[in-house]
């Protein structure tokens, strides 16, 4: 017995719906964090690395080759220009 096109697409549709829900939940969390920071008089954005190296030496370093870093470990951006 062959599956219909609708039945074949159910797993794909379910996965897309889950990703959409994850995105909406993450967006709501971000909006809440933003509003909370603003309400507390705090800067609501993640800091850029250039704030940690105000003399402009943020590009100085030791070459270590290419490393894979999980995106979940990346916080903020290198410059405030995003």
N, C-alpha and C positions, 0 to 999 in steps of 0.2 A: 504494500500500500504506500503510495507516494505522499509526501507531505505537501501541503499547499504552500504557496509563497508566503502567506501570512504566518503559518506555523514555523516556517524556516527562519523568518525574520524576528520572531519573538525574543530570542536571546540577545540579538543586536539591539532591539528596541529597549529591552530591559537594561542593558549595559548603558545605553545612552541616557536613559532616564536617571539611573544611579549617578552618572557623572554630572548631569544637570543638577540633581539634588545636592551633590557634594559642592558644586560651584556656588549654588545659592546659599547654602549654609556657611561656607567660607566667606562669602561676600557679606552676609549679615553679621558675622563675627567681626569682620574688618570694620564695618560701619559702626558697630557698637564700640569697638576699641577707639575708633576715631572720635566719636562723640564724647566718650568718657575722658579721653585725654584733653580735648578742648574744654570740657566742663571743669576739669581740674587745673586749667591754665598751663597745660603741658604742650610741647610741640608734638603734633599728632603723627608725624611721619618718621620712618626709619632713618637713622643717621647715615650719611654718606661717608665713605672711608676718608675722603679728603679732610674731614673735620678732625680726624685722629692724627693727620700728618699736615699741619697747617703750613709748614715751610715748603710745601710742594714736592716733597720727596716720596710721594706715595708710589711712584713707579720704580723706586730703587729696590733691588732685591737680589737674591741668589737664584740663578737658574737651576731648577730641579727637574726639568723635563715636563712632560704632560702627565697630569694626574686627573683622574675622574673624581668629581665631587658630587655627591647626591644633591639635587636641587633643594631638598628639605633642609640641608645644612647651610644654604646661602641665605643671609639676612641682610637687607639693605642693598645699596648700590655703591659702585666705586666713586661716582661723582653725583652731585646733587642735580645735574642736568638730566638724569634718568635716561 
